């Protein structure tokens, strides 16, 4: 299992949390399995930006975003250089620190 630290988010995770995530599953899938209700309007099909997350630590351990994800990220509110769509970023063996934009 891989540790994901979720930074506090006023609505979804007010105190933040630490979860033990399953490698090979997306950040979004792992968060949902542990009760962090990250929005995913397109049902994790890479068709929207509602699962946008900012990976504060461990970003370089993720496989690079594909062109479709990059194109969608350009439309995401609060885009940062280390932004990813939670439905597309697969958890590996490296611990992650994730922030859900407000």
N, C-alpha and C positions, 0 to 999 in steps of 0.2 A: 504494500500500500504506500501511497505517496501523500504527504501532508500538503494540504492547501489551507493557508491562512486567508480568511475572508475579512477584509477590513470593515469596520462599522459602516452601515448604511442605514439612514434614519428610518426607512420603512421596511426594508427586507430583512435586515439583520442588525438591529440597533446596537448591540454590544460586540458585534463581530463574532467570528467563530473559527474553530480549527476543525477540519474534517480529515479523515483518512480516505483518500480517493483511490479509485481503481485505475491503474495505468491502462491505457488503451481506450478509455472512455473519454468523452469530451468534458471540458470544464462544466458546461451547462448540465449535462447528464449527472455528473457527480454532485453538483450543488443541489439539484432537485432531489436526488436520492437522500440527501442529508437535511432536507427541510428548508433550504434557502430557495425561495420561490422566484428564481431569476426568470424574468419574462422571456417568452419564446413564441411570439405570435405566429411564426411560420412553421411551428412544430419541428424546429431544428433542421430545416431543409435548405438553409443558406439563401433565404429569399427576403430577409428583412435585417434590421439592426437592433432589435429589441434585446438581444442577449449580449450586447456589447459590454466587454469588460476591459479593464486596464490591468495588465500583468506587471506589478511593481517589482517582483523578484522572480527569477527563473524564466524570463521571457525568451532568452536565447536557447533554452533547452527545448522549446516547442518547435515542431516542424514548421517551416515557412508557410505563410498564408498563400493560398492559390489565388489566381487572378480574379476569380469570381468573388472571393471574400474581400480582396483588396478593393475591388470596385464598390462593394457595398459599404465597406468601412469609410470610404470617402464621404458617405452620406450620414455617418453616425454623428450624433451630437457629442461634443466633448472629446473629439478624436485626439489621441496622443500617439507619439511614435511607437509606444508599446501597447497599443490597442489591438484587441482581437475579438472576433465573434466567439462567444462561449461555446456555440454549437459546433464550431470547426476546429478549435484548439484542443488537441488531444493531450491528455495528461501522460507524462512519461515517468521516469524514476526520480526526477529532480523536484524538490519541494517548490511550491509556488506561493506567492503572496498576490492576491487578487483584490482589486477595488471595483465595485459596481458603481458606475457614474450615477450621480444624483439627477 
